[in-house]
């Protein structure tokens, strides 16, 4: 009851949840029609597979109408370097430039940049450190994939609302 007065101004400004039921079908169909172009390197393949699962979770056969181009770069860094030149923490940062185009690649529909950072512990055990680094790498790739899905969902939602 107390939240009702707070929600009234949101209705007046056109606020609408991104995942509202009335337009979700259009957004899901549009996402399924996105062909993810190959992304370089192993982490790029992980991102590509994640996007394919997220955009078309049922694996339905859909005729592509759009092409998604992603340029992904990953960088490792050492943090908190101690006086004896030992770094107890590492950091993985990723940056992605994305472009949604028509399938013939003649028209760019949406363009954006995404960044993500994840840290991990560096221990005296090399295996533990590698597992931590690998986990941080996976984390930034998953984060970038989620951000791409949110941005494209928003793009398709706004486009269908304008039509």
Buried (B, 14 or more C-beta within 10 A) or exposed (E): EEEEEEEEEEEEEEEEEEEEEEBBEBBBBBBBBBBBEEBEEEBBBBBBBBBBEBBBEEEEEBEEEBBBBBEBEBEEEEEEEEEEEEEEBBBBBBBBEBBBBEBEEEEEBBEBEBEBBBBBEBEEEEEEBEBBBEEBBBBBBBBBBBBBBEBBBEBBBEBBEEE
